[in-house]
Amino acid sequence: MPDADNTLCRSSSVDKLPTGIPGLDEVLNGGIPLGSLTLLSGGPGTGKTMIGLELLARAAGAGTPCVLLTFEERESALRRYAAGIGLDLASLEKENLFRIIGARIDPQAILAGDFDLKGITAILSSTLDRLGGKLVLIDAPDAFLGLLSDRASERAELRILHEWLVDRELTSIMTVKRSAHNGGDSYYDFLDYMADCVVHLDQRVQEQITTRRLRVIKYRGSSYGRNEYPFGITRHGVWIIPVTQTSLQQKALGESLPTGVAGMDELMGGGYRRGSCTLFTGGSGTGKTTFVCSFVERITSQGEKVLYIDFEESWDALLSCMSSPGLKLEPAMDAELMKFLSIMPEAQGVEEHLIQAFMAIKEFEPHHLVVDAISACRRMGSKHAAFDYMLRLINHCKQRGITSLLTNLASTRDYGSEISGMDLSSVIDTAIILRNEESGGEYIREMGILKSRGRNHSSAIHPFLITDSGIKVQGGALQ
Amino acid sequence: MTFDSSTGTIRLFIAGKAPNSIIALDNLHRLLDRAGISWNRVHIVDVMEHPEEALDRGVFITPALLLGSGASTLIIYGNLTKTRELDSIFGTDLEANA
C-alpha cells in the first residue's frame, strides 16, 4: 500500500525487520530495528504480549527462528492466544522455528538472597544457538526481577541484560508494565533511554467504549509516525489503521454505472460514477434503502460484488422490506456477489468497526460498498467518532476504486446542513435528497440531486414512485 | 514439601563465576559444615556449561538450590545469605536447638 502519511518520513539509516502487522510497519517506517532492543510498555490488557507474540510468530512463519522468553504467562496460554489470532505456534515449534521458554517462578519456591540473570541468559543463548535464532521476545522481566531485594539491583540486572542482547546482536523485544497512574510514568521509564525503539500502549474508555492506542516514543536513526494510533486485536491479529494513511490517494472517478432505478440514470448524467461516493439523505420512510438496494440488485446481476454494511436492520428484515418494491437480493447472496454485515454501532469502538469493514473489504474484494445508515454511526460514541469512521472508510474505498453508496437519516429538512452535518461533504461526490411532500391530502415522494461532481445532472426536484416493480423516477420538474 | 537432609539429593545451580553464585557456594559450604553433611553429596550444575539441565529442571534463576527430587523437590533461589528457612530445613537453627 502506498504510504500517504505525511507524518511518516521515509528517512532511515536503520536495517529493519518488518513486523508483518497491518499498519504497524507504516507507523514504524518499515519495522523494528534489527540487532537492537524494541520496548513495548503499557498497562494490563493493552496488548503488549499480543503484539510481541504476533510479531514473533509472523517472523517465524516467514522462516526466522525465534525464542519467546516469558516470566509471566504459561506456555499453553501463549499457544492459545496465538490460536485466537489464527497463528499455530505448535506447528512452528515442530519445525524448530519457534521456542517458548516459560520462566515463571515457582510460587512455592523460597527466596534466600539475591540472584542474577546469568543463568537465564545462558539458557536463552543455548536455545537461540540450537535454533539458529536472532530474534527474541522477553516478556514481563519485571515479574522476575521484582523479586530482587532492591530497585538498584533490578536496574543493574536490566542493564546487564540489555548489554547482553546488544553484544549478541540480537533483535529483541521486551514488554514491561507501565501504569496509567501518574500520567503513565513507571519505574521502568529508564528502559526508554536504553532501547532504540520505544512504543507505549494504553487503553482508554470514552462513552463506555474502550479503545487501545499506541504511540512510538522514540526510534533512533529512523523517522516514524508521531501520532497516537488506535488499534484493535481481531481474529486475524493486531490491526492498526494510521489515520492519515487514508489521505488523498484516491483514484480518478470511472465510467457510469446503472443506478437500477428507472429514469434516474438520465437525471444523473449517466448514473453513478465508478469509485465515487453517493449519499442519499432524507427523513424516515423516504426510500433511501430502496434506492441503494435497486443499485445492489442491478449491479450484482452484472457479476459485480457489493459489501453491504447495515447499522439498522438484519438481513431477514432487509429482504422483507425490499420484497415490497420487488427487489430480490437473495440471488446476489446465493451467488456470493453480496456480503451483508449487520452490526450494532454500539457494539464496539470506531477502530473495531473500521477494522471489521477493512477486513471484509480485504477478504471479499467488493466493487461497491453500501453503508445504511451513516447517521447511526453517531452511536459509536460521538459525532467525532462517526466522522472518523466514515471519512476513513470512504477514503479507503476511494483509494481502491470502490463505489460507495451511503444513506443518511436526516433529522431536519435542511438537507444542505444534513449533508455537511458530519463534515463529510468534501468526500461526497453526489448528494441526493429524498423527501415526502404533502399535497392534496397525500404524500408525494420527491428526489433531487443536490450535487454531482463533474456531471451535468438535473437540478430539478423529481417525483418518484415506489412500485411493486421498483422505483420509477419521473423526469418532469415540479418546482 | 519436606526434605530429608540425611539422605536427600542436593543440587546447586550456579552461573560460572557470577558473584551471587560464588557467594552461594560459600554459604552452602558453611551451612553443610554446620549441619555435618558431607560436601560430596552436593551436585553442582554450572548453567553456563549445562543450560539444558537447567531448562529441563525449570531453573531460571541462578543461583538456585534444589533439595530432593521429583515432585517434592524444594527450590531455594538466591545466594543463600538469608538463612532462616535453610537453618530450619537442615536443623542448624541454633536458637531452636538450644
Boltz contact constraints between the chains, C-beta under 6 A:
constraints:
  - contact:
      token1: [A, 103]
      token2: [B, 60]
      max_distance: 6.0
  - contact:
      token1: [A, 106]
      token2: [B, 75]
      max_distance: 6.0
  - contact:
      token1: [A, 109]
      token2: [B, 75]
      max_distance: 6.0
  - contact:
      token1: [A, 109]
      token2: [B, 77]
      max_distance: 6.0
  - contact:
      token1: [A, 110]
      token2: [B, 76]
      max_distance: 6.0
  - contact:
      token1: [A, 110]
      token2: [B, 85]
      max_distance: 6.0
  - contact:
      token1: [A, 111]
      token2: [B, 77]
      max_distance: 6.0
  - contact:
      token1: [A, 111]
      token2: [B, 78]
      max_distance: 6.0
  - contact:
      token1: [A, 112]
      token2: [B, 76]
      max_distance: 6.0
  - contact:
      token1: [A, 112]
      token2: [B, 78]
      max_distance: 6.0
  - contact:
      token1: [A, 112]
      token2: [B, 80]
      max_distance: 6.0
  - contact:
      token1: [A, 112]
      token2: [B, 82]
      max_distance: 6.0
  - contact:
      token1: [A, 113]
      token2: [B, 78]
      max_distance: 6.0
  - contact:
      token1: [A, 113]
      token2: [B, 79]
      max_distance: 6.0
  - contact:
      token1: [A, 113]
      token2: [B, 80]
      max_distance: 6.0
  - contact:
      token1: [A, 113]
      token2: [B, 81]
      max_distance: 6.0
  - contact:
      token1: [A, 113]
      token2: [B, 82]
      max_distance: 6.0
  - contact:
      token1: [A, 114]
      token2: [B, 20]
      max_distance: 6.0
  - contact:
      token1: [A, 114]
      token2: [B, 78]
      max_distance: 6.0
  - contact:
      token1: [A, 114]
      token2: [B, 79]
      max_distance: 6.0
  - contact:
      token1: [A, 115]
      token2: [B, 20]
      max_distance: 6.0
  - contact:
      token1: [A, 115]
      token2: [B, 61]
      max_distance: 6.0
  - contact:
      token1: [A, 115]
      token2: [B, 77]
      max_distance: 6.0
  - contact:
      token1: [A, 115]
      token2: [B, 78]
      max_distance: 6.0
  - contact:
      token1: [A, 116]
      token2: [B, 18]
      max_distance: 6.0
  - contact:
      token1: [A, 116]
      token2: [B, 20]
      max_distance: 6.0
  - contact:
      token1: [A, 118]
      token2: [B, 15]
      max_distance: 6.0
  - contact:
      token1: [A, 118]
      token2: [B, 18]
      max_distance: 6.0
  - contact:
      token1: [A, 118]
      token2: [B, 62]
      max_distance: 6.0
  - contact:
      token1: [A, 119]
      token2: [B, 15]
      max_distance: 6.0
  - contact:
      token1: [A, 119]
      token2: [B, 47]
      max_distance: 6.0
  - contact:
      token1: [A, 119]
      token2: [B, 62]
      max_distance: 6.0
  - contact:
      token1: [A, 120]
      token2: [B, 60]
      max_distance: 6.0
  - contact:
      token1: [A, 122]
      token2: [B, 47]
      max_distance: 6.0
  - contact:
      token1: [A, 122]
      token2: [B, 48]
      max_distance: 6.0
  - contact:
      token1: [A, 122]
      token2: [B, 51]
      max_distance: 6.0
  - contact:
      token1: [A, 123]
      token2: [B, 51]
      max_distance: 6.0
  - contact:
      token1: [A, 123]
      token2: [B, 54]
      max_distance: 6.0
  - contact:
      token1: [A, 123]
      token2: [B, 55]
      max_distance: 6.0
  - contact:
      token1: [A, 126]
      token2: [B, 51]
      max_distance: 6.0
